[in-house]
Amino acid sequence: MDADGQEKLGKGGRRREQILAAAVELFGEVGYRGTSLRDIAQRVGITHPGLLYHFHSKQELLSAVLARRDASDGMAFGLTAETTGRDLAQRLLRLAEHNATTPGMIELFSTLSAESTDQGHPAHDFFKERYVKVVAAFQRMFDDMAAAGELRDGVDTDGLGVTFTALMDGLQVQWLYARESVDAPDLLRRYFNAYLKTPLLDEAT
Protein backbone atom coordinates (compact mmCIF):
# COMPACT_ATOMS: atom_id res chain seq x y z
CA MET A 1 0.00 0.00 0.00
CA ASP A 2 1.35 3.42 -0.92
CA ALA A 3 1.62 6.42 1.40
CA ASP A 4 -1.67 7.93 0.19
CA GLY A 5 -3.49 4.68 0.86
CA GLN A 6 -2.03 4.43 4.34
CA GLU A 7 -3.04 8.01 5.06
CA LYS A 8 -6.63 7.35 3.98
CA LEU A 9 -6.74 4.20 6.07
CA GLY A 10 -5.46 6.16 9.05
CA LYS A 11 -8.06 8.87 8.61
CA GLY A 12 -10.79 6.27 8.26
CA GLY A 13 -9.68 4.57 11.44
CA ARG A 14 -9.68 7.84 13.33
CA ARG A 15 -13.14 8.68 12.06
CA ARG A 16 -14.46 5.29 13.15
CA GLU A 17 -13.04 5.92 16.62
CA GLN A 18 -14.74 9.33 16.73
CA ILE A 19 -18.06 7.73 15.78
CA LEU A 20 -17.66 5.00 18.39
CA ALA A 21 -16.79 7.54 21.09
CA ALA A 22 -19.84 9.67 20.19
CA ALA A 23 -22.07 6.59 20.21
CA VAL A 24 -20.83 5.62 23.68
CA GLU A 25 -21.61 9.13 24.96
CA LEU A 26 -25.10 9.26 23.47
CA PHE A 27 -26.04 5.70 24.40
CA GLY A 28 -25.04 6.57 27.97
CA GLU A 29 -26.96 9.86 27.95
CA VAL A 30 -30.28 8.94 26.32
CA GLY A 31 -30.07 5.18 25.81
CA TYR A 32 -29.71 3.01 22.75
CA ARG A 33 -33.33 3.30 21.65
CA GLY A 34 -33.35 7.07 22.14
CA THR A 35 -30.28 7.60 19.97
CA SER A 36 -30.41 7.77 16.19
CA LEU A 37 -27.58 7.48 13.71
CA ARG A 38 -28.32 11.08 12.73
CA ASP A 39 -27.77 12.15 16.35
CA ILE A 40 -24.40 10.43 16.38
CA ALA A 41 -23.40 11.90 13.02
CA GLN A 42 -24.33 15.37 14.24
CA ARG A 43 -22.20 15.01 17.36
CA VAL A 44 -19.22 13.88 15.29
CA GLY A 45 -19.79 16.68 12.80
CA ILE A 46 -20.39 14.55 9.73
CA THR A 47 -23.37 13.78 7.53
CA HIS A 48 -25.67 10.81 7.97
CA PRO A 49 -24.38 9.24 4.70
CA GLY A 50 -20.85 9.87 5.98
CA LEU A 51 -21.56 7.82 9.09
CA LEU A 52 -23.16 5.05 7.01
CA TYR A 53 -19.91 4.81 5.05
CA HIS A 54 -18.24 3.49 8.22
CA PHE A 55 -21.19 1.70 9.88
CA HIS A 56 -23.98 0.46 7.65
CA SER A 57 -26.61 0.16 10.38
CA LYS A 58 -27.31 1.02 14.00
CA GLN A 59 -27.02 -2.68 14.82
CA GLU A 60 -23.52 -2.81 13.36
CA LEU A 61 -22.52 0.29 15.32
CA LEU A 62 -23.93 -1.07 18.57
CA SER A 63 -22.02 -4.32 18.21
CA ALA A 64 -18.85 -2.35 17.49
CA VAL A 65 -19.37 -0.21 20.62
CA LEU A 66 -19.79 -3.25 22.84
CA ALA A 67 -16.88 -5.11 21.25
CA ARG A 68 -14.72 -2.01 21.62
CA ARG A 69 -15.47 -1.86 25.33
CA ASP A 70 -14.59 -5.51 25.86
CA ALA A 71 -11.42 -5.23 23.80
CA SER A 72 -10.20 -2.09 25.56
CA ASP A 73 -10.89 -3.58 29.00
CA GLY A 74 -9.21 -6.81 27.99
CA MET A 75 -6.09 -4.99 26.87
CA ALA A 76 -5.98 -2.56 29.79
CA PHE A 77 -6.34 -5.22 32.46
CA GLY A 78 -4.69 -8.18 30.74
CA LEU A 79 -7.85 -10.28 30.83
CA THR A 80 -6.97 -12.23 27.71
CA ALA A 81 -3.29 -12.73 28.51
CA GLU A 82 -1.89 -16.06 29.65
CA THR A 83 -1.91 -16.01 33.45
CA THR A 84 -2.83 -18.02 36.52
CA GLY A 85 -6.38 -18.26 37.81
CA ARG A 86 -5.42 -16.36 40.94
CA ASP A 87 -3.83 -13.52 39.02
CA LEU A 88 -6.85 -13.29 36.73
CA ALA A 89 -9.06 -12.94 39.80
CA GLN A 90 -6.93 -10.03 40.97
CA ARG A 91 -7.17 -8.41 37.55
CA LEU A 92 -10.95 -8.73 37.63
CA LEU A 93 -10.99 -6.83 40.91
CA ARG A 94 -9.04 -4.02 39.25
CA LEU A 95 -11.54 -4.05 36.39
CA ALA A 96 -14.39 -3.73 38.89
CA GLU A 97 -12.65 -0.70 40.42
CA HIS A 98 -12.30 0.83 36.95
CA ASN A 99 -15.97 0.21 36.14
CA ALA A 100 -16.95 2.50 38.99
CA THR A 101 -15.41 5.37 36.99
CA THR A 102 -17.53 4.68 33.88
CA PRO A 103 -21.16 4.68 35.06
CA GLY A 104 -22.49 5.52 31.59
CA MET A 105 -21.03 2.40 30.06
CA ILE A 106 -22.14 0.27 33.00
CA GLU A 107 -25.69 1.55 32.61
CA LEU A 108 -25.58 0.93 28.87
CA PHE A 109 -24.24 -2.58 29.32
CA SER A 110 -26.73 -3.46 32.06
CA THR A 111 -29.68 -2.12 30.10
CA LEU A 112 -28.72 -3.79 26.84
CA SER A 113 -27.86 -7.13 28.43
CA ALA A 114 -31.39 -7.27 29.84
CA GLU A 115 -33.15 -5.95 26.73
CA SER A 116 -31.25 -8.24 24.39
CA THR A 117 -32.77 -11.42 25.82
CA ASP A 118 -35.40 -10.68 23.17
CA GLN A 119 -34.23 -12.60 20.10
CA GLY A 120 -35.26 -9.67 17.90
CA HIS A 121 -32.96 -7.23 19.69
CA PRO A 122 -29.96 -6.13 17.59
CA ALA A 123 -27.51 -7.07 20.36
CA HIS A 124 -29.02 -10.50 21.07
CA ASP A 125 -26.37 -12.52 19.25
CA PHE A 126 -23.55 -10.41 20.67
CA PHE A 127 -24.61 -10.98 24.28
CA LYS A 128 -25.44 -14.64 23.74
CA GLU A 129 -21.96 -15.31 22.36
CA ARG A 130 -20.34 -13.05 24.95
CA TYR A 131 -21.87 -14.91 27.89
CA VAL A 132 -20.73 -18.24 26.51
CA LYS A 133 -17.16 -16.94 26.30
CA VAL A 134 -17.19 -15.14 29.65
CA VAL A 135 -18.66 -18.05 31.59
CA ALA A 136 -16.12 -20.41 30.02
CA ALA A 137 -13.24 -18.08 30.90
CA PHE A 138 -14.38 -17.70 34.51
CA GLN A 139 -14.90 -21.45 34.82
CA ARG A 140 -11.32 -22.01 33.63
CA MET A 141 -10.16 -19.49 36.25
CA PHE A 142 -11.70 -21.50 39.08
CA ASP A 143 -10.58 -24.82 37.61
CA ASP A 144 -7.03 -23.45 37.36
CA MET A 145 -7.09 -22.39 41.02
CA ALA A 146 -8.39 -25.83 41.97
CA ALA A 147 -5.62 -27.55 39.99
CA ALA A 148 -3.04 -25.33 41.72
CA GLY A 149 -4.36 -26.39 45.13
CA GLU A 150 -5.47 -22.86 46.01
CA LEU A 151 -9.11 -23.61 46.85
CA ARG A 152 -10.38 -24.68 50.25
CA ASP A 153 -10.99 -28.38 50.81
CA GLY A 154 -14.33 -29.59 49.55
CA VAL A 155 -14.94 -26.77 47.07
CA ASP A 156 -16.72 -28.02 43.96
CA THR A 157 -15.91 -25.74 41.02
CA ASP A 158 -18.80 -26.99 38.90
CA GLY A 159 -20.97 -24.00 38.00
CA LEU A 160 -18.73 -21.34 39.56
CA GLY A 161 -18.21 -19.70 36.17
CA VAL A 162 -21.95 -19.13 35.87
CA THR A 163 -22.42 -17.88 39.42
CA PHE A 164 -19.44 -15.52 39.26
CA THR A 165 -20.68 -14.04 35.98
CA ALA A 166 -24.09 -13.49 37.57
CA LEU A 167 -22.47 -11.89 40.61
CA MET A 168 -20.41 -9.43 38.58
CA ASP A 169 -23.33 -8.34 36.43
CA GLY A 170 -25.77 -8.22 39.34
CA LEU A 171 -23.46 -6.10 41.45
CA GLN A 172 -23.18 -3.60 38.61
CA VAL A 173 -26.95 -3.17 38.56
CA GLN A 174 -27.14 -2.76 42.35
CA TRP A 175 -24.26 -0.27 42.22
CA LEU A 176 -26.20 1.86 39.73
CA TYR A 177 -29.00 2.13 42.31
CA ALA A 178 -26.81 2.63 45.39
CA ARG A 179 -23.36 3.86 44.40
CA GLU A 180 -22.43 5.03 47.87
CA SER A 181 -23.21 1.76 49.63
CA VAL A 182 -22.39 -0.99 47.11
CA ASP A 183 -18.65 -1.63 46.96
CA ALA A 184 -18.42 -4.12 44.09
CA PRO A 185 -14.64 -4.73 44.26
CA ASP A 186 -14.80 -5.48 47.98
CA LEU A 187 -17.78 -7.81 47.59
CA LEU A 188 -16.10 -9.66 44.72
CA ARG A 189 -12.96 -10.03 46.81
CA ARG A 190 -15.01 -11.53 49.63
CA TYR A 191 -16.56 -13.96 47.16
CA PHE A 192 -13.13 -15.17 46.03
CA ASN A 193 -11.82 -15.34 49.57
CA ALA A 194 -14.69 -17.60 50.61
CA TYR A 195 -13.17 -20.23 48.31
CA LEU A 196 -9.44 -19.52 48.54
CA LYS A 197 -7.06 -20.92 51.15
CA THR A 198 -4.96 -17.76 50.98
CA PRO A 199 -7.12 -14.63 50.59
CA LEU A 200 -6.71 -11.99 47.93
CA LEU A 201 -5.55 -8.74 49.46
CA ASP A 202 -6.87 -5.27 48.81
CA GLU A 203 -4.07 -3.80 46.66
CA ALA A 204 -5.12 -0.29 47.68
CA THR A 205 -4.13 -0.98 51.30
C-alpha positions as CSV (number, residue, x, y, z in Angstrom):
1,M,0.0,0.0,0.0
2,D,1.3,3.4,-0.9
3,A,1.6,6.4,1.4
4,D,-1.7,7.9,0.2
5,G,-3.5,4.7,0.9
6,Q,-2.0,4.4,4.3
7,E,-3.0,8.0,5.1
8,K,-6.6,7.3,4.0
9,L,-6.7,4.2,6.1
10,G,-5.5,6.2,9.0
11,K,-8.1,8.9,8.6
12,G,-10.8,6.3,8.3
13,G,-9.7,4.6,11.4
14,R,-9.7,7.8,13.3
15,R,-13.1,8.7,12.1
16,R,-14.5,5.3,13.2
17,E,-13.0,5.9,16.6
18,Q,-14.7,9.3,16.7
19,I,-18.1,7.7,15.8
20,L,-17.7,5.0,18.4
21,A,-16.8,7.5,21.1
22,A,-19.8,9.7,20.2
23,A,-22.1,6.6,20.2
24,V,-20.8,5.6,23.7
25,E,-21.6,9.1,25.0
26,L,-25.1,9.3,23.5
27,F,-26.0,5.7,24.4
28,G,-25.0,6.6,28.0
29,E,-27.0,9.9,27.9
30,V,-30.3,8.9,26.3
31,G,-30.1,5.2,25.8
32,Y,-29.7,3.0,22.7
33,R,-33.3,3.3,21.6
34,G,-33.4,7.1,22.1
35,T,-30.3,7.6,20.0
36,S,-30.4,7.8,16.2
37,L,-27.6,7.5,13.7
38,R,-28.3,11.1,12.7
39,D,-27.8,12.2,16.3
40,I,-24.4,10.4,16.4
41,A,-23.4,11.9,13.0
42,Q,-24.3,15.4,14.2
43,R,-22.2,15.0,17.4
44,V,-19.2,13.9,15.3
45,G,-19.8,16.7,12.8
46,I,-20.4,14.5,9.7
47,T,-23.4,13.8,7.5
48,H,-25.7,10.8,8.0
49,P,-24.4,9.2,4.7
50,G,-20.8,9.9,6.0
51,L,-21.6,7.8,9.1
52,L,-23.2,5.1,7.0
53,Y,-19.9,4.8,5.0
54,H,-18.2,3.5,8.2
55,F,-21.2,1.7,9.9
56,H,-24.0,0.5,7.7
57,S,-26.6,0.2,10.4
58,K,-27.3,1.0,14.0
59,Q,-27.0,-2.7,14.8
60,E,-23.5,-2.8,13.4
61,L,-22.5,0.3,15.3
62,L,-23.9,-1.1,18.6
63,S,-22.0,-4.3,18.2
64,A,-18.9,-2.3,17.5
65,V,-19.4,-0.2,20.6
66,L,-19.8,-3.2,22.8
67,A,-16.9,-5.1,21.2
68,R,-14.7,-2.0,21.6
69,R,-15.5,-1.9,25.3
70,D,-14.6,-5.5,25.9
71,A,-11.4,-5.2,23.8
72,S,-10.2,-2.1,25.6
73,D,-10.9,-3.6,29.0
74,G,-9.2,-6.8,28.0
75,M,-6.1,-5.0,26.9
76,A,-6.0,-2.6,29.8
77,F,-6.3,-5.2,32.5
78,G,-4.7,-8.2,30.7
79,L,-7.9,-10.3,30.8
80,T,-7.0,-12.2,27.7
81,A,-3.3,-12.7,28.5
82,E,-1.9,-16.1,29.7
83,T,-1.9,-16.0,33.4
84,T,-2.8,-18.0,36.5
85,G,-6.4,-18.3,37.8
86,R,-5.4,-16.4,40.9
87,D,-3.8,-13.5,39.0
88,L,-6.9,-13.3,36.7
89,A,-9.1,-12.9,39.8
90,Q,-6.9,-10.0,41.0
91,R,-7.2,-8.4,37.6
92,L,-10.9,-8.7,37.6
93,L,-11.0,-6.8,40.9
94,R,-9.0,-4.0,39.3
95,L,-11.5,-4.0,36.4
96,A,-14.4,-3.7,38.9
97,E,-12.6,-0.7,40.4
98,H,-12.3,0.8,37.0
99,N,-16.0,0.2,36.1
100,A,-17.0,2.5,39.0
101,T,-15.4,5.4,37.0
102,T,-17.5,4.7,33.9
103,P,-21.2,4.7,35.1
104,G,-22.5,5.5,31.6
105,M,-21.0,2.4,30.1
106,I,-22.1,0.3,33.0
107,E,-25.7,1.6,32.6
108,L,-25.6,0.9,28.9
109,F,-24.2,-2.6,29.3
110,S,-26.7,-3.5,32.1
111,T,-29.7,-2.1,30.1
112,L,-28.7,-3.8,26.8
113,S,-27.9,-7.1,28.4
114,A,-31.4,-7.3,29.8
115,E,-33.1,-5.9,26.7
116,S,-31.3,-8.2,24.4
117,T,-32.8,-11.4,25.8
118,D,-35.4,-10.7,23.2
119,Q,-34.2,-12.6,20.1
120,G,-35.3,-9.7,17.9
121,H,-33.0,-7.2,19.7
122,P,-30.0,-6.1,17.6
123,A,-27.5,-7.1,20.4
124,H,-29.0,-10.5,21.1
125,D,-26.4,-12.5,19.3
126,F,-23.5,-10.4,20.7
127,F,-24.6,-11.0,24.3
128,K,-25.4,-14.6,23.7
129,E,-22.0,-15.3,22.4
130,R,-20.3,-13.0,24.9
131,Y,-21.9,-14.9,27.9
132,V,-20.7,-18.2,26.5
133,K,-17.2,-16.9,26.3
134,V,-17.2,-15.1,29.7
135,V,-18.7,-18.0,31.6
136,A,-16.1,-20.4,30.0
137,A,-13.2,-18.1,30.9
138,F,-14.4,-17.7,34.5
139,Q,-14.9,-21.5,34.8
140,R,-11.3,-22.0,33.6
141,M,-10.2,-19.5,36.3
142,F,-11.7,-21.5,39.1
143,D,-10.6,-24.8,37.6
144,D,-7.0,-23.4,37.4
145,M,-7.1,-22.4,41.0
146,A,-8.4,-25.8,42.0
147,A,-5.6,-27.5,40.0
148,A,-3.0,-25.3,41.7
149,G,-4.4,-26.4,45.1
150,E,-5.5,-22.9,46.0
151,L,-9.1,-23.6,46.8
152,R,-10.4,-24.7,50.3
153,D,-11.0,-28.4,50.8
154,G,-14.3,-29.6,49.5
155,V,-14.9,-26.8,47.1
156,D,-16.7,-28.0,44.0
157,T,-15.9,-25.7,41.0
158,D,-18.8,-27.0,38.9
159,G,-21.0,-24.0,38.0
160,L,-18.7,-21.3,39.6
161,G,-18.2,-19.7,36.2
162,V,-22.0,-19.1,35.9
163,T,-22.4,-17.9,39.4
164,F,-19.4,-15.5,39.3
165,T,-20.7,-14.0,36.0
166,A,-24.1,-13.5,37.6
167,L,-22.5,-11.9,40.6
168,M,-20.4,-9.4,38.6
169,D,-23.3,-8.3,36.4
170,G,-25.8,-8.2,39.3
171,L,-23.5,-6.1,41.5
172,Q,-23.2,-3.6,38.6
173,V,-27.0,-3.2,38.6
174,Q,-27.1,-2.8,42.3
175,W,-24.3,-0.3,42.2
176,L,-26.2,1.9,39.7
177,Y,-29.0,2.1,42.3
178,A,-26.8,2.6,45.4
179,R,-23.4,3.9,44.4
180,E,-22.4,5.0,47.9
181,S,-23.2,1.8,49.6
182,V,-22.4,-1.0,47.1
183,D,-18.7,-1.6,47.0
184,A,-18.4,-4.1,44.1
185,P,-14.6,-4.7,44.3
186,D,-14.8,-5.5,48.0
187,L,-17.8,-7.8,47.6
188,L,-16.1,-9.7,44.7
189,R,-13.0,-10.0,46.8
190,R,-15.0,-11.5,49.6
191,Y,-16.6,-14.0,47.2
192,F,-13.1,-15.2,46.0
193,N,-11.8,-15.3,49.6
194,A,-14.7,-17.6,50.6
195,Y,-13.2,-20.2,48.3
196,L,-9.4,-19.5,48.5
197,K,-7.1,-20.9,51.2
198,T,-5.0,-17.8,51.0
199,P,-7.1,-14.6,50.6
200,L,-6.7,-12.0,47.9
201,L,-5.6,-8.7,49.5
202,D,-6.9,-5.3,48.8
203,E,-4.1,-3.8,46.7
204,A,-5.1,-0.3,47.7
205,T,-4.1,-1.0,51.3
